[in-house]
């Protein structure tokens, strides 16, 4: 057995984002009055509801929404945290400080109808955790770091200090936490705890990651998805006597560079009936095991450098999670990149807005609903956009229920502060798609041109797209007689936040412009997927693609050749920054450039810029990754890399400029955004 290596690595994660207070609009919002003491504006995530089994209507509880119906309080002390968490009343509790448990190992006994949500790296629980007892229900624990109750003994039998322990609870959602370095286990789900969803957490530096069981009953229903479990030895998880255990899109990693060695990965014990799908196992010993009495079905998993048992089988009845809830798994191959950037406390920029006034009223953004089946206020997304008042002064959220919406959507410049947000559990559930190309003819006989081909156009400042897919599915192969540029998403405004979305296309997928040549247009793309083949991240905007997955596609004829970026940056502005992302695809090695310099119309006044830094590059990237365009040498413009990794990365040279550390310090995300703090709302 490996010995435990004690580490205290500083978190490089920023805070969750807050709802801005919004003025009352004619079509409604529901203000919530906060308590007189320590009032706060609730983070957007505080109003979210669970997916998976925690979303199911059962045991008298219809889904899991925590303290949504109660007051919102900010806590910075152990006394206040315990006061509100143990109250019989519903609360959204925003943890905005590092709170150390006293005594060490203390587990606060959380009562029903609570949301405990961290304010980014400020929301930390040290030397203890939370306990949910028999009958406790409707609890959400999100966006927290829970750490460091370790007492110096690796397989500690004396100190039962867990991050989160549940004994007979139901309807619990544990999401986007970083839980590590405790004395016993990180998460324990015991004694028939059920209707539990554990998602998007980072679990690490522990002997026992996640134990489930401590019962002879076979009644529990549990969903475990999108968790990054690394540097843990056992219980990854160990799932004992669970009636329905749905594990998907998890990433189990045994890093040979550490002193912790895995004993096993996912383990179906007792009479568990487990469906394990689209997960990724890296370097694990005995990645999948089962008892002879358990049933385990595998599909779509990836195993890389694993050894030992990899089992499936059993005589239990087959079951389909979709008979309980909707979900769309990500591709297993994408899981490592997706989870490395997306697990743990929310990766975004800014600070949680709080107030300390007495009797503050916080108003959520006005919400319009779209549903194809008529269950919403509107059947199309554009109809909801049209309903937003011109020159609206406050945030309007257009919540789009799952479905495929074949339409063109345009948010005009006179309707700022609009958020279009998918209402499904996955960004794949809500799809806006159309198939115009630059050469497609309009009804009047003219053509759309490249910007006009966009499926979704955002022309208004301070607007957002979240948790959905935007696609241009123009068929290049069948229309080689017309101009093939086909934009999926176009932005022509300032302060545009694209958060957790998928943008699909071929040539010119994501066009990011400004309202006019002399206008600033900042775009922040985070935790998203972008797919294409030629110039598919392009334009003159000041744009950041952060912690995202960029996927390279073959051309319409099956060939592999393309360019990721095509910046047309004005000389006095910053261009395109790709940061902490991955670039790969099912294409030939050395077939794609990172970018080329676009001088629209032969303009000599632009100075295109693209920087790719701290990003994983596959072998698809050429060793000379930049290219000329339109007779202009890329070497006369601004192209550079910094500390990229992967088979497609390379050393500095005349054809591959690299930033110095000093130069890189001036090309951070914050430098690009220039004082703007994107906040999800």
PyMOL commands that set and color helices and strands:
alter all, ss='L'
color gray80, all
select helices_A, chain A and resi 44-47+52-55+78-85+120-122+321-323+332-342+381-387+449-452+600-602+634-636+661-664+669-673
alter helices_A, ss='H'
color red, helices_A
select strands_A, chain A and resi 32-33+57-58+61-62+71-75+91-95+98-100+107-109+114-118+124-126+129-132+137-142+145-147+164-167+170-175+178-180+185-190+194-199+202-213+220-225+228-240+242-248+251-253+266-269+273-277+280-282+288-290+295-299+302-304+361-362+366-370+396-400+403-406+409-411+418-422+430-434+456-458+464-466+469-472+489-492+496-499+502-504+510-513+522-526+529-532+534-539+542-546+549-552+562-567+576-579+582-585+592-597+609-613+616-617+626-627+638-642
alter strands_A, ss='S'
color yellow, strands_A
deselect
rebuild
show_as cartoon
